[in-house]
Amino acid sequence: MIKKIRFLAAALISVLALTHSVSFAAGERANKAEAEAMVAKGVAAVKAKGDGAYVDLTAPSKTFVDRDLYLVVYDITGKCLAHGQNPKQVGKDLINLKDPDGKEFIKERVELASSKGKFWQDYKFTDPLTKTVQAKQAYCEKVGNVIVCGGIYKL
């Protein structure tokens, strides 16, 4: 009987610990409203500073980073102008970049920006918190000849 009680107590503690870690992990994640607000902040910076905003938008600056949410800016040809997680991408033509499923998400992003101006887009990308490929949604807004995007991971 004591073994059963100990086993049940250990099981209950494990379940409580797992529940706590899942809710804690959820608090570490940005949501759609936060992504839209961050993109609006990035758009305002681009409007105010022009090309000078890209330094603030690019890593290692953390001005436009919140947990797993960061901004990326492209011109209308798919060239990366700013990247909140990977400064090595800045200056590169990424128009033909594909996600793990083969989706040319930058090309699609440029097309959506031209036709819609503001939009959500689904694709897969490496999560900066887990370092694993995850389903992601990016919110993007076109401002002038650039596209400002910020994404959330769909866990």
PyMOL commands that place a pseudoatom at each C-alpha (Angstrom):
pseudoatom trace, name=CA, resn=MET, resi=1, chain=A, elem=C, hetatm=0, pos=[0.000, 0.000, 0.000]
pseudoatom trace, name=CA, resn=ILE, resi=2, chain=A, elem=C, hetatm=0, pos=[2.793, 2.436, 0.883]
pseudoatom trace, name=CA, resn=LYS, resi=3, chain=A, elem=C, hetatm=0, pos=[4.476, 1.655, -2.455]
pseudoatom trace, name=CA, resn=LYS, resi=4, chain=A, elem=C, hetatm=0, pos=[1.220, 2.535, -4.278]
pseudoatom trace, name=CA, resn=ILE, resi=5, chain=A, elem=C, hetatm=0, pos=[0.934, 5.822, -2.378]
pseudoatom trace, name=CA, resn=ARG, resi=6, chain=A, elem=C, hetatm=0, pos=[4.561, 6.702, -3.149]
pseudoatom trace, name=CA, resn=PHE, resi=7, chain=A, elem=C, hetatm=0, pos=[4.062, 5.802, -6.787]
pseudoatom trace, name=CA, resn=LEU, resi=8, chain=A, elem=C, hetatm=0, pos=[0.882, 7.914, -7.033]
pseudoatom trace, name=CA, resn=ALA, resi=9, chain=A, elem=C, hetatm=0, pos=[2.578, 10.817, -5.239]
pseudoatom trace, name=CA, resn=ALA, resi=10, chain=A, elem=C, hetatm=0, pos=[5.536, 10.634, -7.630]
pseudoatom trace, name=CA, resn=ALA, resi=11, chain=A, elem=C, hetatm=0, pos=[3.164, 10.474, -10.606]
pseudoatom trace, name=CA, resn=LEU, resi=12, chain=A, elem=C, hetatm=0, pos=[1.221, 13.491, -9.334]
pseudoatom trace, name=CA, resn=ILE, resi=13, chain=A, elem=C, hetatm=0, pos=[4.432, 15.484, -8.825]
pseudoatom trace, name=CA, resn=SER, resi=14, chain=A, elem=C, hetatm=0, pos=[5.545, 14.583, -12.365]
pseudoatom trace, name=CA, resn=VAL, resi=15, chain=A, elem=C, hetatm=0, pos=[2.226, 15.710, -13.834]
pseudoatom trace, name=CA, resn=LEU, resi=16, chain=A, elem=C, hetatm=0, pos=[2.328, 18.983, -11.863]
pseudoatom trace, name=CA, resn=ALA, resi=17, chain=A, elem=C, hetatm=0, pos=[5.923, 19.630, -12.926]
pseudoatom trace, name=CA, resn=LEU, resi=18, chain=A, elem=C, hetatm=0, pos=[5.062, 18.940, -16.567]
pseudoatom trace, name=CA, resn=THR, resi=19, chain=A, elem=C, hetatm=0, pos=[2.017, 21.207, -16.400]
pseudoatom trace, name=CA, resn=HIS, resi=20, chain=A, elem=C, hetatm=0, pos=[4.133, 23.970, -14.874]
pseudoatom trace, name=CA, resn=SER, resi=21, chain=A, elem=C, hetatm=0, pos=[6.853, 23.634, -17.527]
pseudoatom trace, name=CA, resn=VAL, resi=22, chain=A, elem=C, hetatm=0, pos=[4.307, 23.674, -20.363]
pseudoatom trace, name=CA, resn=SER, resi=23, chain=A, elem=C, hetatm=0, pos=[2.614, 26.804, -19.025]
pseudoatom trace, name=CA, resn=PHE, resi=24, chain=A, elem=C, hetatm=0, pos=[5.999, 28.402, -18.399]
pseudoatom trace, name=CA, resn=ALA, resi=25, chain=A, elem=C, hetatm=0, pos=[7.068, 27.607, -21.974]
pseudoatom trace, name=CA, resn=ALA, resi=26, chain=A, elem=C, hetatm=0, pos=[3.840, 29.126, -23.290]
pseudoatom trace, name=CA, resn=GLY, resi=27, chain=A, elem=C, hetatm=0, pos=[4.699, 32.360, -21.455]
pseudoatom trace, name=CA, resn=GLU, resi=28, chain=A, elem=C, hetatm=0, pos=[8.018, 32.469, -23.294]
pseudoatom trace, name=CA, resn=ARG, resi=29, chain=A, elem=C, hetatm=0, pos=[6.246, 32.637, -26.650]
pseudoatom trace, name=CA, resn=ALA, resi=30, chain=A, elem=C, hetatm=0, pos=[5.029, 35.663, -28.549]
pseudoatom trace, name=CA, resn=ASN, resi=31, chain=A, elem=C, hetatm=0, pos=[1.475, 35.749, -29.866]
pseudoatom trace, name=CA, resn=LYS, resi=32, chain=A, elem=C, hetatm=0, pos=[-0.179, 37.246, -32.950]
pseudoatom trace, name=CA, resn=ALA, resi=33, chain=A, elem=C, hetatm=0, pos=[-1.044, 40.552, -31.297]
pseudoatom trace, name=CA, resn=GLU, resi=34, chain=A, elem=C, hetatm=0, pos=[2.549, 40.969, -30.105]
pseudoatom trace, name=CA, resn=ALA, resi=35, chain=A, elem=C, hetatm=0, pos=[3.871, 40.169, -33.589]
pseudoatom trace, name=CA, resn=GLU, resi=36, chain=A, elem=C, hetatm=0, pos=[1.575, 42.752, -35.170]
pseudoatom trace, name=CA, resn=ALA, resi=37, chain=A, elem=C, hetatm=0, pos=[2.622, 45.342, -32.573]
pseudoatom trace, name=CA, resn=MET, resi=38, chain=A, elem=C, hetatm=0, pos=[6.326, 44.600, -33.109]
pseudoatom trace, name=CA, resn=VAL, resi=39, chain=A, elem=C, hetatm=0, pos=[5.944, 44.920, -36.891]
pseudoatom trace, name=CA, resn=ALA, resi=40, chain=A, elem=C, hetatm=0, pos=[4.126, 48.254, -36.383]
pseudoatom trace, name=CA, resn=LYS, resi=41, chain=A, elem=C, hetatm=0, pos=[7.055, 49.397, -34.245]
pseudoatom trace, name=CA, resn=GLY, resi=42, chain=A, elem=C, hetatm=0, pos=[9.480, 48.323, -36.988]
pseudoatom trace, name=CA, resn=VAL, resi=43, chain=A, elem=C, hetatm=0, pos=[7.430, 50.060, -39.682]
pseudoatom trace, name=CA, resn=ALA, resi=44, chain=A, elem=C, hetatm=0, pos=[7.454, 53.265, -37.607]
pseudoatom trace, name=CA, resn=ALA, resi=45, chain=A, elem=C, hetatm=0, pos=[11.238, 53.036, -37.245]
pseudoatom trace, name=CA, resn=VAL, resi=46, chain=A, elem=C, hetatm=0, pos=[11.695, 52.547, -41.011]
pseudoatom trace, name=CA, resn=LYS, resi=47, chain=A, elem=C, hetatm=0, pos=[9.416, 55.510, -41.717]
pseudoatom trace, name=CA, resn=ALA, resi=48, chain=A, elem=C, hetatm=0, pos=[11.272, 57.693, -39.205]
pseudoatom trace, name=CA, resn=LYS, resi=49, chain=A, elem=C, hetatm=0, pos=[14.892, 56.672, -39.908]
pseudoatom trace, name=CA, resn=GLY, resi=50, chain=A, elem=C, hetatm=0, pos=[14.797, 55.130, -43.379]
pseudoatom trace, name=CA, resn=ASP, resi=51, chain=A, elem=C, hetatm=0, pos=[17.842, 52.927, -44.028]
pseudoatom trace, name=CA, resn=GLY, resi=52, chain=A, elem=C, hetatm=0, pos=[19.261, 54.017, -40.657]
pseudoatom trace, name=CA, resn=ALA, resi=53, chain=A, elem=C, hetatm=0, pos=[16.660, 51.857, -38.895]
pseudoatom trace, name=CA, resn=TYR, resi=54, chain=A, elem=C, hetatm=0, pos=[18.218, 48.626, -40.174]
pseudoatom trace, name=CA, resn=VAL, resi=55, chain=A, elem=C, hetatm=0, pos=[21.076, 48.754, -37.641]
pseudoatom trace, name=CA, resn=ASP, resi=56, chain=A, elem=C, hetatm=0, pos=[18.551, 48.883, -34.780]
pseudoatom trace, name=CA, resn=LEU, resi=57, chain=A, elem=C, hetatm=0, pos=[16.549, 46.061, -36.384]
pseudoatom trace, name=CA, resn=THR, resi=58, chain=A, elem=C, hetatm=0, pos=[19.541, 43.738, -36.780]
pseudoatom trace, name=CA, resn=ALA, resi=59, chain=A, elem=C, hetatm=0, pos=[21.187, 41.447, -34.217]
pseudoatom trace, name=CA, resn=PRO, resi=60, chain=A, elem=C, hetatm=0, pos=[22.956, 41.837, -31.883]
pseudoatom trace, name=CA, resn=SER, resi=61, chain=A, elem=C, hetatm=0, pos=[20.732, 44.844, -31.140]
pseudoatom trace, name=CA, resn=LYS, resi=62, chain=A, elem=C, hetatm=0, pos=[17.798, 43.693, -29.032]
pseudoatom trace, name=CA, resn=THR, resi=63, chain=A, elem=C, hetatm=0, pos=[15.638, 46.779, -29.645]
pseudoatom trace, name=CA, resn=PHE, resi=64, chain=A, elem=C, hetatm=0, pos=[13.252, 44.762, -31.837]
pseudoatom trace, name=CA, resn=VAL, resi=65, chain=A, elem=C, hetatm=0, pos=[13.509, 41.334, -30.158]
pseudoatom trace, name=CA, resn=ASP, resi=66, chain=A, elem=C, hetatm=0, pos=[11.095, 39.888, -27.608]
pseudoatom trace, name=CA, resn=ARG, resi=67, chain=A, elem=C, hetatm=0, pos=[11.618, 36.231, -26.637]
pseudoatom trace, name=CA, resn=ASP, resi=68, chain=A, elem=C, hetatm=0, pos=[11.153, 34.242, -29.889]
pseudoatom trace, name=CA, resn=LEU, resi=69, chain=A, elem=C, hetatm=0, pos=[9.834, 37.298, -31.754]
pseudoatom trace, name=CA, resn=TYR, resi=70, chain=A, elem=C, hetatm=0, pos=[12.215, 39.336, -33.902]
pseudoatom trace, name=CA, resn=LEU, resi=71, chain=A, elem=C, hetatm=0, pos=[11.951, 41.389, -37.074]
pseudoatom trace, name=CA, resn=VAL, resi=72, chain=A, elem=C, hetatm=0, pos=[13.290, 40.785, -40.561]
pseudoatom trace, name=CA, resn=VAL, resi=73, chain=A, elem=C, hetatm=0, pos=[13.258, 43.379, -43.341]
pseudoatom trace, name=CA, resn=TYR, resi=74, chain=A, elem=C, hetatm=0, pos=[13.510, 42.654, -47.083]
pseudoatom trace, name=CA, resn=ASP, resi=75, chain=A, elem=C, hetatm=0, pos=[13.439, 44.861, -50.121]
pseudoatom trace, name=CA, resn=ILE, resi=76, chain=A, elem=C, hetatm=0, pos=[10.952, 44.032, -52.887]
pseudoatom trace, name=CA, resn=THR, resi=77, chain=A, elem=C, hetatm=0, pos=[13.543, 41.868, -54.668]
pseudoatom trace, name=CA, resn=GLY, resi=78, chain=A, elem=C, hetatm=0, pos=[14.032, 39.576, -51.650]
pseudoatom trace, name=CA, resn=LYS, resi=79, chain=A, elem=C, hetatm=0, pos=[17.319, 41.065, -50.437]
pseudoatom trace, name=CA, resn=CYS, resi=80, chain=A, elem=C, hetatm=0, pos=[17.606, 40.976, -46.633]
pseudoatom trace, name=CA, resn=LEU, resi=81, chain=A, elem=C, hetatm=0, pos=[18.131, 44.468, -45.207]
pseudoatom trace, name=CA, resn=ALA, resi=82, chain=A, elem=C, hetatm=0, pos=[17.839, 43.642, -41.479]
pseudoatom trace, name=CA, resn=HIS, resi=83, chain=A, elem=C, hetatm=0, pos=[17.588, 40.452, -39.434]
pseudoatom trace, name=CA, resn=GLY, resi=84, chain=A, elem=C, hetatm=0, pos=[16.925, 40.345, -35.700]
pseudoatom trace, name=CA, resn=GLN, resi=85, chain=A, elem=C, hetatm=0, pos=[18.434, 36.877, -35.180]
pseudoatom trace, name=CA, resn=ASN, resi=86, chain=A, elem=C, hetatm=0, pos=[21.073, 36.397, -37.864]
pseudoatom trace, name=CA, resn=PRO, resi=87, chain=A, elem=C, hetatm=0, pos=[23.136, 39.370, -39.042]
pseudoatom trace, name=CA, resn=LYS, resi=88, chain=A, elem=C, hetatm=0, pos=[24.897, 37.109, -41.577]
pseudoatom trace, name=CA, resn=GLN, resi=89, chain=A, elem=C, hetatm=0, pos=[21.700, 37.210, -43.678]
pseudoatom trace, name=CA, resn=VAL, resi=90, chain=A, elem=C, hetatm=0, pos=[21.876, 40.994, -44.127]
pseudoatom trace, name=CA, resn=GLY, resi=91, chain=A, elem=C, hetatm=0, pos=[22.812, 41.951, -47.673]
pseudoatom trace, name=CA, resn=LYS, resi=92, chain=A, elem=C, hetatm=0, pos=[21.997, 38.515, -49.085]
pseudoatom trace, name=CA, resn=ASP, resi=93, chain=A, elem=C, hetatm=0, pos=[19.522, 37.876, -51.887]
pseudoatom trace, name=CA, resn=LEU, resi=94, chain=A, elem=C, hetatm=0, pos=[17.141, 35.389, -50.237]
pseudoatom trace, name=CA, resn=ILE, resi=95, chain=A, elem=C, hetatm=0, pos=[14.398, 35.341, -52.888]
pseudoatom trace, name=CA, resn=ASN, resi=96, chain=A, elem=C, hetatm=0, pos=[14.968, 31.629, -53.600]
pseudoatom trace, name=CA, resn=LEU, resi=97, chain=A, elem=C, hetatm=0, pos=[15.299, 30.562, -49.952]
pseudoatom trace, name=CA, resn=LYS, resi=98, chain=A, elem=C, hetatm=0, pos=[13.154, 27.503, -49.204]
pseudoatom trace, name=CA, resn=ASP, resi=99, chain=A, elem=C, hetatm=0, pos=[11.770, 26.144, -45.977]
pseudoatom trace, name=CA, resn=PRO, resi=100, chain=A, elem=C, hetatm=0, pos=[12.274, 22.423, -45.154]
pseudoatom trace, name=CA, resn=ASP, resi=101, chain=A, elem=C, hetatm=0, pos=[9.135, 21.553, -47.165]
pseudoatom trace, name=CA, resn=GLY, resi=102, chain=A, elem=C, hetatm=0, pos=[10.518, 23.301, -50.266]
pseudoatom trace, name=CA, resn=LYS, resi=103, chain=A, elem=C, hetatm=0, pos=[8.290, 26.371, -49.977]
pseudoatom trace, name=CA, resn=GLU, resi=104, chain=A, elem=C, hetatm=0, pos=[9.925, 29.496, -51.419]
pseudoatom trace, name=CA, resn=PHE, resi=105, chain=A, elem=C, hetatm=0, pos=[8.629, 31.623, -48.579]
pseudoatom trace, name=CA, resn=ILE, resi=106, chain=A, elem=C, hetatm=0, pos=[10.595, 34.791, -49.355]
pseudoatom trace, name=CA, resn=LYS, resi=107, chain=A, elem=C, hetatm=0, pos=[9.369, 34.774, -52.959]
pseudoatom trace, name=CA, resn=GLU, resi=108, chain=A, elem=C, hetatm=0, pos=[5.820, 34.260, -51.684]
pseudoatom trace, name=CA, resn=ARG, resi=109, chain=A, elem=C, hetatm=0, pos=[6.344, 37.043, -49.126]
pseudoatom trace, name=CA, resn=VAL, resi=110, chain=A, elem=C, hetatm=0, pos=[7.407, 39.498, -51.854]
pseudoatom trace, name=CA, resn=GLU, resi=111, chain=A, elem=C, hetatm=0, pos=[4.378, 38.535, -53.965]
pseudoatom trace, name=CA, resn=LEU, resi=112, chain=A, elem=C, hetatm=0, pos=[1.986, 38.897, -51.016]
pseudoatom trace, name=CA, resn=ALA, resi=113, chain=A, elem=C, hetatm=0, pos=[3.469, 42.268, -50.093]
pseudoatom trace, name=CA, resn=SER, resi=114, chain=A, elem=C, hetatm=0, pos=[2.925, 43.500, -53.651]
pseudoatom trace, name=CA, resn=SER, resi=115, chain=A, elem=C, hetatm=0, pos=[-0.681, 42.307, -53.779]
pseudoatom trace, name=CA, resn=LYS, resi=116, chain=A, elem=C, hetatm=0, pos=[-1.889, 42.783, -50.180]
pseudoatom trace, name=CA, resn=GLY, resi=117, chain=A, elem=C, hetatm=0, pos=[0.417, 45.152, -48.316]
pseudoatom trace, name=CA, resn=LYS, resi=118, chain=A, elem=C, hetatm=0, pos=[-0.363, 43.515, -44.905]
pseudoatom trace, name=CA, resn=PHE, resi=119, chain=A, elem=C, hetatm=0, pos=[-0.690, 39.763, -44.426]
pseudoatom trace, name=CA, resn=TRP, resi=120, chain=A, elem=C, hetatm=0, pos=[0.002, 36.606, -42.409]
pseudoatom trace, name=CA, resn=GLN, resi=121, chain=A, elem=C, hetatm=0, pos=[2.083, 33.839, -43.997]
pseudoatom trace, name=CA, resn=ASP, resi=122, chain=A, elem=C, hetatm=0, pos=[2.678, 30.197, -42.980]
pseudoatom trace, name=CA, resn=TYR, resi=123, chain=A, elem=C, hetatm=0, pos=[6.019, 28.427, -43.405]
pseudoatom trace, name=CA, resn=LYS, resi=124, chain=A, elem=C, hetatm=0, pos=[8.592, 26.490, -41.366]
pseudoatom trace, name=CA, resn=PHE, resi=125, chain=A, elem=C, hetatm=0, pos=[11.721, 27.919, -39.765]
pseudoatom trace, name=CA, resn=THR, resi=126, chain=A, elem=C, hetatm=0, pos=[14.225, 27.217, -36.991]
pseudoatom trace, name=CA, resn=ASP, resi=127, chain=A, elem=C, hetatm=0, pos=[12.927, 28.308, -33.591]
pseudoatom trace, name=CA, resn=PRO, resi=128, chain=A, elem=C, hetatm=0, pos=[15.586, 30.373, -31.757]
pseudoatom trace, name=CA, resn=LEU, resi=129, chain=A, elem=C, hetatm=0, pos=[14.494, 28.949, -28.379]
pseudoatom trace, name=CA, resn=THR, resi=130, chain=A, elem=C, hetatm=0, pos=[14.464, 25.224, -29.214]
pseudoatom trace, name=CA, resn=LYS, resi=131, chain=A, elem=C, hetatm=0, pos=[16.850, 25.263, -32.216]
pseudoatom trace, name=CA, resn=THR, resi=132, chain=A, elem=C, hetatm=0, pos=[14.415, 22.933, -34.011]
pseudoatom trace, name=CA, resn=VAL, resi=133, chain=A, elem=C, hetatm=0, pos=[12.393, 23.493, -37.179]
pseudoatom trace, name=CA, resn=GLN, resi=134, chain=A, elem=C, hetatm=0, pos=[8.850, 24.516, -36.284]
pseudoatom trace, name=CA, resn=ALA, resi=135, chain=A, elem=C, hetatm=0, pos=[5.718, 25.705, -38.053]
pseudoatom trace, name=CA, resn=LYS, resi=136, chain=A, elem=C, hetatm=0, pos=[5.776, 29.489, -38.101]
pseudoatom trace, name=CA, resn=GLN, resi=137, chain=A, elem=C, hetatm=0, pos=[3.476, 32.343, -39.069]
pseudoatom trace, name=CA, resn=ALA, resi=138, chain=A, elem=C, hetatm=0, pos=[4.881, 35.718, -40.048]
pseudoatom trace, name=CA, resn=TYR, resi=139, chain=A, elem=C, hetatm=0, pos=[2.988, 38.965, -40.036]
pseudoatom trace, name=CA, resn=CYS, resi=140, chain=A, elem=C, hetatm=0, pos=[4.332, 41.352, -42.677]
pseudoatom trace, name=CA, resn=GLU, resi=141, chain=A, elem=C, hetatm=0, pos=[3.675, 44.919, -43.755]
pseudoatom trace, name=CA, resn=LYS, resi=142, chain=A, elem=C, hetatm=0, pos=[4.976, 46.650, -46.838]
pseudoatom trace, name=CA, resn=VAL, resi=143, chain=A, elem=C, hetatm=0, pos=[6.262, 50.170, -46.268]
pseudoatom trace, name=CA, resn=GLY, resi=144, chain=A, elem=C, hetatm=0, pos=[7.576, 51.913, -49.382]
pseudoatom trace, name=CA, resn=ASN, resi=145, chain=A, elem=C, hetatm=0, pos=[9.849, 49.417, -51.117]
pseudoatom trace, name=CA, resn=VAL, resi=146, chain=A, elem=C, hetatm=0, pos=[10.541, 47.249, -48.064]
pseudoatom trace, name=CA, resn=ILE, resi=147, chain=A, elem=C, hetatm=0, pos=[8.719, 44.489, -46.209]
pseudoatom trace, name=CA, resn=VAL, resi=148, chain=A, elem=C, hetatm=0, pos=[8.883, 44.323, -42.405]
pseudoatom trace, name=CA, resn=CYS, resi=149, chain=A, elem=C, hetatm=0, pos=[8.037, 40.922, -40.901]
pseudoatom trace, name=CA, resn=GLY, resi=150, chain=A, elem=C, hetatm=0, pos=[7.830, 39.372, -37.457]
pseudoatom trace, name=CA, resn=GLY, resi=151, chain=A, elem=C, hetatm=0, pos=[6.778, 35.827, -36.740]
pseudoatom trace, name=CA, resn=ILE, resi=152, chain=A, elem=C, hetatm=0, pos=[5.397, 33.494, -34.123]
pseudoatom trace, name=CA, resn=TYR, resi=153, chain=A, elem=C, hetatm=0, pos=[5.964, 29.776, -33.754]
pseudoatom trace, name=CA, resn=LYS, resi=154, chain=A, elem=C, hetatm=0, pos=[2.911, 27.518, -33.815]
pseudoatom trace, name=CA, resn=LEU, resi=155, chain=A, elem=C, hetatm=0, pos=[3.759, 24.943, -31.156]
for i in range(1, 155): cmd.bond("trace and resi %d" % i, "trace and resi %d" % (i + 1))
show_as sticks, trace
zoom trace
